[in-house]
Amino acid sequence: MDQSKTLFNGMALFCTIVEHQSLTSAAKLLGHTASHVSKELARLEARLGARLLNRTTRKISLTEIGRIYYNNARRIVSDAAMIENQIQTLGDKPFGELKISIPAVFAQSCFMKWVPDFLHDYPDISLNLDVSDRKVDMISEGYDMIVRIGTLPDSEFIARELFKTGMSTIAAPKYLANHGTPEHPHDLASHTLIDFSLRDVAHTWSYPDKNAPPIVIAVNPRVRCNDAEMEKTLALAGVGITRLPDILCDGEIRQGLLVRILREYEPPAAAIHLVYPKRDHLPRKTRVMADFLIKKSNGLN
């Protein structure tokens, strides 16, 4: 058998399984069935004549040989990806699939309005968009770039600030007419609240208080949801009070459909950052999207 035809078979797939600690997760990420991934892993082990993974119903772990294979295979797969990126930078036209993770608020308020212009300007680029607020591992999950709101952890990635957005406490005029307007954050305890739900995030609202410690309000909402647009819709209907980034509700506030309350306690504006890997040869598809988002964001300032 010509070894050159089989040498790299299963290598990238095996790295994906290890990095996600699950055949099922790897299958979903790669667009295969779990049975296909299992068969490919079995073929790789048969070809190498060694067991690479110990598998139980709950978890997988590397064998000693598997660890040696993974450490070397990961480097080879990374080098191959870098070679492809270098080749992409040589072409006059940016092309290929661009995988991006963006928070729902940014998608709903800005990106979905901008993306038709990008697709028109760059017909050889396709977009794979993950619209969610979950934490992602940009490298292991294969993202070319991510957009995130708020303070970023220290990392080796490049972070470019696009713009800032405030966070306002809002309600519909009819709700305030029926229930009164809170004058202090503590007054919220007697009001109907609508809260954003996100795993691993404490259900509290924090308000700065000049030179004093922040005022932290424990939230017991009537409605909790993980979609800011639904929060806004419920607030517009007069259901209760919520907090939203200004970029999502500025229009309704200007029209008088929503009212900002507790304005003297508004927190500082949060930065929206574009984050992408630090590479010697950044793919042109990534570079043109970064330039596009920066240009569009400048139009908001």
N, C-alpha and C positions, 0 to 999 in steps of 0.2 A: 504493500500500500504506500502511495506517495504521502509521506508524513506532512508535507506542506499543505495538503488539502484539509487536514484535520487538526493541525497544531493548535489553532486558536479557538476551535469549536468549544463552546460552553464556558469560555474563560470569563467573558463579561457577565454572563448569566450567573455564574458562581459567585462573582464579586457582589452582584446585586443581592443575592440570597443572604450572604454573610452580613452585608451592611444593613439589611432590613430585618435580619433575624427571623425570616419567615418565607417559606416557599409561596404561600398565598399572597403576601404583600409584594414579593418580587414579580409574581405572575401578573398582578394587577398593574404594577408600574410598567411592565414590559409589554402589556397587551396580549398576554398568553393565558391559557387555562392553567390551573394548578397542576393538572395531570401532565401537561406538556412540559412544564418546568421540572417536574419530578423525573420524567423520562430522560430529559436532557442531562440532568444531574447524574442519573444512573449511567448514561452513556459515557459521560466524562470520567466517572470513577472506574468504569470498566476499561476504558482506554488507558488510564493511568495505572490500573492494577492496584488501586489503593482506595480505602474509604476516607473521604474528606470531611464528612460531617457525621456527628452522632445525632440521631433524630429520635425524639419522643413525641407524644401527642401534644405536649405543651411548649417545648422549646427545642432549639437546635444548638449545637456547640461544635467547634472545630476540633478535629483530631490533631495530633501533632503534625502529621503529614499535611493535613488540610491547612494548618496555620502557615507552614512553609510555602505551600502552593499559593495561598491567598496573598501573603506579603509580596511575593514576586509578581503574581498576576495583576494585583491592583496597580503596581507601578507600570506594567506594560499597557494596561487599559488606559491609564492616565496619560502615558506618553502618546498613545495612538490618538486620543482625543485632542491633545495639544497639536499633533501634526495636522489633523483635520482643520483645527482652528487657524493654523498658520496658512494652510492652503486657501481657506476662505478669505483671508485678508489680501490675497494676491489678486483676486478678481476685481474688475471695475464695478460690478453690481453686487450689492449685498443680497444674499439668498439663504434659504434654508428655514427650518422651523425655529422659532424663538419662543422659549418656554419661560413664562413670567408668572409670579405669584403676586397678587395685588389685594389689598383689603377691600371689603365690600363698599365701604364708605367712599373710597377713592374711585372705585369702578363706577358707582352710581352717580357721583357728583361730577366727575371729570372725564375719566378714561373712556367711557362708552360714547361720549360726544366727540372725543378726539380720534378714536381708533379708525373710523372710516377714512379720514385724511391720510393716516399712516399707510393703510392698505392701498390707497390710491397711488401714493407716492412710491411705494416699494412693492410692486406686484409679484416679485420673486420671493418674498418673505411670507411665511405662514405663521400664525400665532397659536400657541397652546396656552390658554389662560386658566389659572387656578384662582378663582375669586373666593377668598376666604381669609379669616383672621387667625388661622392656626399657625403655630410655629413650624417653620420648614427648615430642613437641612439643605442648603442651596447646592452643595457639592454632591452629596450622596443621592439626592433626588433629581439631580440633573437640571436645575434651574439656571437660566442664563442671567436673570436678574430678578430682584424682588423690590416691591415698594412697601414701606412700613411707616406707620405714624407713631410719633413719640420718641423717647430716648432709646438709642440703640446700644446694645452691649458692645464692649470692645471686641474687635475682630480684625482679621487680616484683609477684609474686603474693602473696596472703595465705596464710600458713601457720599452722595451728592444731595444737598438739600434742594428740594424743588420749590417749596413755599411753606408758609406757616398757616395754621388754622386754629381759631379759638374754639373753646367748648362752652356752649351756652345752656343754661337751664331755661326751658321754654314750656309754654302752654298756650292753648287757644283762648282768645278773649272770652268766649262763652263759658269755658271752665272757670276762669278767674272771676267772672261776674257771678257765677253760682256758688263758688266756694271761697272766694277771697284770694288776695295775693300775698304769698309769704314774704315777710320782710327780712327774715333771718333764716339761715339753713336749718336751724332747729325746728322752725315752723313746719318743715316738710313732713314731720312725724304725723301731722293731722290731715295730710293730703293723700290723694290717690296718685301713686307713682308708677311709671313705666320704666323698666330697667333693661339694659343690654346684658344679655347672658353670654358668657364666654367661659369655657372650662378653665379651671385653675386661677380664675380672677375673683377676688373677694367682692362680695356684694355690698360695697360701701361707696358713698359719694364723698369726695374730699374737697373742701373749699379753703383757699388761703384766707388768713385773717390778719393782714398787715404785719405787725411785729410779733404777734402771738403764734403759737403752734397752729397748724391747720385744723379746721373744724371737720371732723370725720363723722358722717352720718350713716348709721346702719340702715340699710334699705330693705324694707319688706314690701315689695311691689305687688300691685294688683295684677300686672302683666309683666312677664319676663320673656324676652325673645332674643334671638341672635341675628336679627335683621334690622338695621337702622332705618330702612325705608318703612318697615311696618311700625316701628316706634313713631316715626313722623306722622304716618297715616292715622294712628290711634290718637296722637296728640291733636291733630287737626280736627278729629271728630269730637274733641272735648272729653276724652276718656280720663285724661290725667296729665301730670307733669312729667317731663323726661329731660334728658341731657343729650345734646347732639353736637357734633362738630359743625362749625358755622358754614363750611362749604356745602353742607347738605340742607341747610334750612334758611340761608340768607334770602333766597327768593321769596319764600313764604313770609318771612319777617318784614321784608320791604313792602309786601302787599297787605300787611296787617292781618294775615291769617294766623300767625303765631306771634307771641310776645315774649321778649327776653325778660326774665325776672332774676332777682338776686345779683344784679349786675356788678355791685361793688365787691362781690365775692368771686367774680369770675377768675379762673386759673389762668396763668400765662399761656400764650398760644403755643401749640405743639408743632414741631417741624415734621414735614413729610419728606422722607428720604428715598432716594433711588439707590439701591445697593447692588453691586456686581463684583465678580472676582477680579483680583489684581493679577493681570496676565501681561506678559511681554507682547503677546500677539492677540489682542482682543478682537474677536470676530467682528467683521463689519456690520453684521446684522445687529449685534449688541450695541455697537457704537452709534449707529444711526438712530436706534430707538432711544438711547440715552440723550442724544442731541435733540431729538424730536420732543421728548417729554420736558426737557429743560426749556426749550423755546416756547412750548405751550404754557408752561408754568409761569414764565416771565410775563405772559400776557395777562395773568391774574393779579400781578402786583401793581 
